Amino acid sequence: MPSQLRVLLVLFTAFIILFLVIRKLLIPDSFGDLGHYRADALTDIADKEAVFAGRETCVACHDEINEMILTDVHAKLSCEVCHGPGMKHADSMEASDIVKKGERTDCGRCHAINPARLANVITQIDLNEHNIDFKCTECHNPHQVWELME
């Protein structure tokens, strides 16, 4: 065998061995046990404390808001899309434990002008021109869209 091939064979073998050692060090032991992912991830996720309460939990205490929103374009959204994680509030029932949004950036996540969104599906507002000195909720009730608040 030519010396060049012998050198290449040695380098290739060394590369494969190095690759297998690094792979063994980097891939968790539970990888592949339950499919093409790390099976221990299920335990890690289950051990995390729940922070989202779910719409059913919100409706249990806020049924009057639920009645308003059922006829609204936001009816299919979870309360926590706008108000953030609600488990702490649901447990404590303290108003300070839930976020009452309405800032321009909050509503702007969905309603700011975005050419990628269908304008006839989501109302889009130019946040740089539309009532720039006010919070959205000073004029609009997000539970009843386009109802002006008095």
C-alpha positions in Angstrom: 0.0 0.0 0.0 1.4 3.4 -0.9 2.5 5.6 2.0 0.0 8.3 1.2 -2.9 5.9 1.6 -1.5 4.5 4.8 -1.3 8.1 6.2 -4.8 8.8 5.0 -6.1 5.6 6.5 -4.5 6.4 9.9 -5.9 9.9 9.8 -9.4 8.7 8.8 -9.3 6.1 11.6 -8.2 8.7 14.2 -11.0 11.0 13.0 -13.6 8.3 13.4 -12.4 7.4 16.8 -12.3 11.0 17.9 -15.8 11.6 16.5 -17.2 8.6 18.4 -15.5 9.7 21.7 -16.9 13.3 21.3 -20.3 11.9 20.4 -20.4 9.7 23.5 -19.4 12.7 25.7 -22.0 15.1 24.1 -25.0 13.0 23.6 -27.0 12.3 26.8 -27.5 8.7 27.9 -31.3 8.9 27.5 -31.1 10.1 23.9 -33.0 7.7 21.7 -34.8 5.8 24.4 -38.2 7.1 23.4 -37.5 8.3 19.9 -35.2 10.9 18.4 -34.9 13.1 21.5 -33.6 13.1 25.1 -36.1 11.0 27.1 -35.0 12.7 30.4 -36.5 15.9 29.0 -40.0 14.7 29.9 -39.0 14.5 33.6 -37.2 17.8 33.4 -40.3 19.5 32.0 -42.7 17.7 34.5 -40.5 19.0 37.4 -41.0 22.6 36.4 -43.6 24.6 38.3 -46.7 25.5 36.3 -47.0 29.2 35.5 -50.0 29.2 33.1 -53.4 28.7 34.6 -55.5 28.2 31.4 -58.6 30.0 30.3 -60.9 27.7 32.3 -59.3 28.9 35.5 -59.7 32.6 34.5 -63.4 32.1 33.6 -64.1 30.5 36.9 -63.8 33.9 38.6 -64.2 36.3 35.6 -67.3 34.9 33.9 -68.6 38.5 33.1 -65.5 39.2 31.1 -65.8 35.8 29.4 -69.4 36.6 28.4 -68.1 39.9 26.8 -65.2 38.3 25.0 -67.2 35.4 23.6 -68.7 37.7 20.9 -65.4 39.3 20.2 -62.7 38.7 17.7 -60.4 37.8 20.6 -62.7 35.0 21.7 -60.4 32.2 20.7 -57.3 33.6 22.5 -56.3 32.5 25.9 -56.5 35.2 28.6 -52.7 34.7 29.2 -51.8 35.8 25.7 -52.4 39.4 26.8 -52.2 39.1 30.6 -49.2 36.8 30.9 -48.9 33.7 33.2 -51.8 33.6 35.6 -51.2 30.7 38.0 -49.8 33.0 40.7 -52.9 35.2 40.4 -55.2 32.2 40.4 -53.6 30.9 43.6 -53.4 34.2 45.5 -56.4 36.0 43.9 -54.4 39.2 44.3 -54.8 41.8 41.5 -51.1 42.6 41.7 -50.3 39.1 40.7 -51.6 39.5 37.1 -50.5 41.9 34.4 -53.1 44.3 33.2 -51.6 45.2 29.8 -52.7 47.7 27.3 -49.4 49.3 26.5 -48.8 50.1 22.9 -46.1 47.4 22.6 -48.4 44.7 24.1 -51.3 45.3 21.6 -48.7 46.1 18.9 -47.4 42.5 19.0 -50.5 41.6 16.9 -51.9 44.9 15.7 -48.8 46.8 14.5 -48.5 47.1 10.8 -46.9 44.0 9.4 -47.0 43.2 5.7 -46.8 39.4 6.5 -50.3 39.6 8.2 -53.5 39.7 6.3 -54.9 43.2 7.0 -58.5 41.9 6.5 -57.9 39.3 9.3 -56.1 41.3 11.9 -56.7 45.1 12.3 -53.4 46.8 11.9 -52.5 50.2 13.4 -49.5 52.4 12.7 -48.3 52.7 16.3 -46.1 55.7 15.3 -49.1 57.8 14.3 -52.2 56.5 16.0 -52.9 58.3 19.3 -49.2 58.1 20.3 -49.7 59.7 23.7 -52.2 57.1 25.0 -52.3 53.5 26.1 -54.5 51.4 23.8 -56.9 50.6 26.7 -57.6 54.2 27.4 -59.8 54.2 24.3 -60.3 50.5 23.4 -61.7 47.7 25.5 -59.8 44.6 24.3 -62.7 42.4 25.5 -65.0 44.3 23.2 -63.0 45.5 20.2 -63.6 49.0 18.9 -65.9 49.9 21.8 -64.7 53.3 22.9 -64.4 53.6 26.7 -65.9 56.6 28.4 
